[in-house]
Amino acid sequence: MAKLSISAAAKVFDVSRPTLLKHLKNGKISGEKDTAKGWQIDTAELGRVYQAKGGKDGNALPDTLSPFSSDLHGDLKEENKRLRLDLAVAEALADERGHRLDQLVPLLMAPKKRRWWMFWVNLSSISCTLWRQTLAKMLGFCARYRYGNESP
């Protein structure tokens, strides 16, 4: 990024030099102090805190600020196009997967139909001895209850 001196930053961002120095010392903005040139402040750092002169848009910096902007401008446009295409592909894929999920969820949530004879199939999986023991306990309890030997 391009760096500006305090005087140039004051002109571009319509801020007084003492205010810039105070903000540098307080840490509101950061900069590098060079012994030959004085303070050098990054334009992105200035744009983060102040608005550029002549507009409300923080990106309204003059073209003369950054000699790198003309070199990177084409590269950034190509990168932006590529990212937009990637985003479109990702959104299409997400929509496709969403439609597929909409088709599959009702299949998972549908209740299973249980046939009347499935009860006997489940009972056959219990071992015979366990079934006999359970049945004997139930019959014994019913017989004792019926004849008054045991209370409910």
N, C-alpha and C positions, 0 to 999 in steps of 0.2 A: 504494500500500500504506500501511497505517497505521504510524505511527511511535510509539515508546514512549520515555519517559525511562528513565534508568538504574534509578530506584527501581521504576517499574512493570514493567520487564523483569525485574528481580530477583524480584519477587513472582510474575509469571506463569510464568517459566521456572525458578524455584527455584534461582537462582544468586546468589551474594553480590555486592554492589556492587563490592567491591575486585576480584573476579574479572572482572567485566564491564569495569571500567576498565583492568585489566591486558591483557585481550584486545583492547580498542580500541587501546591503545598499541602492542601487538605486531603488530597487523594481522590477528589471527585473525578478528575481525569488523570490519565497517566501519560507520561512523555519521557523522552531521553534527553539528558543534559549533555550537550557537546561543548567542549571547551572553546572550540573555534567558532561554532555557529550559534551557541546558546541552546535554548530549549527547542527540541524538535518533537512535534505532536502529530500522531497518526490521524489522517482525515477520518478514518472509521471511528476512532475514539471521540473526535470532535462531533461527528454526526450522531453518535450515541447520546450525547448530552445536549447539544445545541442544534437549532435549525439553521440551515443555510440561508444566506441573505437572498431575498427575492422570491421566497415561496414557503409554503407550509410543508412541502415535501422534503424530507431529509436527504433525498437522493439528488437534489437539484444543484449539485456542485458543478462549477465550470469545468470544461474539458481540459483546461490548461493545468489543472491541479495534478493530474496523474499521467505521466508519460506512458505508463504501463497499460492504461485503460484501453488505448487504441489497439494494442497488441492482443490483449486478452478478450476484447469485446467479441470478436468472431468465435473464439474458442468457447466463451461462455454461452453464446447463442446456440452453438452446436450441442453443447452439454445440456442445455435447457430443453432442446428438441428431443434429445435422446431420453432424458428423464421423463418427459411427457409421454413418449411412446411406451416406455417401461411402465409408467403408471397406468396407461390405458390397457396394456396387456394384463397387468395385475388385477385391475378392476373387472375385466372381462372374465378372467379365471375365477375370481371371487364370486361373480354372479353365477357362473356355470356351476360352481360347487354349491352355492346356496340353493339353486334350483334342484340339484341332485339330492341335497339334504331334505328339501321340502317333499321330495318323492319318497325318501326312505323313512322319515320319522313316522308317518302313519302306519307303515308296516311294522315298526317296532312297538308302537303303542296299541295296536289292535289286540283285543283280548283273544286268547285261544279258545276255540270251541271245545268243550269237554263232553265227550260222549258218555252215556249212562253206564256203559260196560267198563269204562276206564277205572272205576272203583275196584273192580275185581282184579284187574291187571295189577294195580298197585298193591293189593293185598297178597297176591301170589308172590310178590318179591320178598315179603316177610317170611322168615323161616317158619316151618310148620310147628316146631316146638314152641316158639315164641307166640304164635297164633293160638295154639292150644292152651298155653298157660294164661294168656290174656282172657280168652274165652271162659276158662274155668273160674278165674277170679270174678269175672262179671256175673257168671251164673250163680256162683256161691254167694256173692253179695246180694243178688236179687232174691235168692231163696231165703237167706237169713232175714232180710228186710220184710219179706212177705209174711213170714211166720212170726215176726215180732221179736226175734232174737237180737236184733241190732237196730238202733235208731238211725234215722237218716242223717 
